[in-house]
Amino acid sequence: MQLNRRNWLKNSLMMSAGAVAAPALLPANAYCEPWLDTPETMPMMPPKGGILRARLSANENPYGPSPKALKAISEAASDGYLYPFSYGAQLRKMIAEQEGVAEEQILLAPGSGSLLVAAAMYYSNAKPGGTIISADPTYDQLMRAATMHGAKWDKVPLTAGDYDHNLAEMEKRVGDNTSLMYVCNPNNPTGVTIDPVALRAFVDRVSAKKPVFVDEAYIHYTSDPKKFSVIENVKKGQDVLVARTFSKIYGMAGLRLGYLVGQPDTLAAISKWGGGPGGLTMTTLRAALACYTDDEFIKYSLAKGLESREFLYQTLKTNGYTYLPSGTNFVLFPIRIKGEDFVTRMMDQGVSIRQWKFDGQYWCRVSLGTMPQMQAFADGLKVIS
């Protein structure tokens, strides 16, 4: 099968590119990027012995890029002297056709994170001193960037018990000074997915008053991506932006590619602050074109992720932990000791994870890795439990 050629393709690319360090041999702090992590949640010290057995701290997909993407990268490398403008146009067209929108309703960028920052700058300057409403905790890159540009951040605590978005309270806080409503679905770091009927009704109402930004980075890990997405709201002409990324199910985090779906005028305004195909490379665009509709690999990647997720659920149960049901490639669960200590002790076992503190409780977030990586986590958890 084509998927069995994955290792051969990887080895060929690595040999042609020269010596490349294997992720398992990198020091623990090698994964950190300033925009991704904050000092209170990221492990800073390398593991004992200097070997990282499992990097489960950045929600990466260890099963990508796909064989088709890797082949495309290899073929595209020799065209690196060319500007890849035409490939950006091809990808916009492909995504637009897949989502049922116009090409002008797609804005590409090097990762969805850069689009969050561009949106933050646009809305902060469009309404100086305005307020951005979001759940708390959630993925906060947009809000942190907005506050740097003078915006206010109105944090709405998640619902008690199930840690879902409190849509009723978020809607209640919409006022004249609101510049943007931000929703991350499924949510990061909780992994909780919002009821699709409730979310679409919420977006219907709120977008009639203020813009709504929905971050769907993990949507492919839900049971039905089209059901849980709000791209249908965009199609209805509503003031809605939907962010997607190639970093998760497609396994292209290091290649940097994301896109926004929205109304043409809004995307054109945001693009002045960032985004657009000009920052994308030949190899990234060709890889994306090769894998975007690669249903075989997407199913494979999802199946492997679900296998790891079930293993993680069972591991936590065996060790007496509860967890939040996840619609993503990570799982969040409450821990019994201080978060920083939990992170350090797991790092001593060669396993990097993340920690949060909210609702008076310390939490650990574990990304889904390969089965050997999940076993490394299970082994480490036995030692510190």
Disulfide bonds with the S-S distance in Angstrom:
none
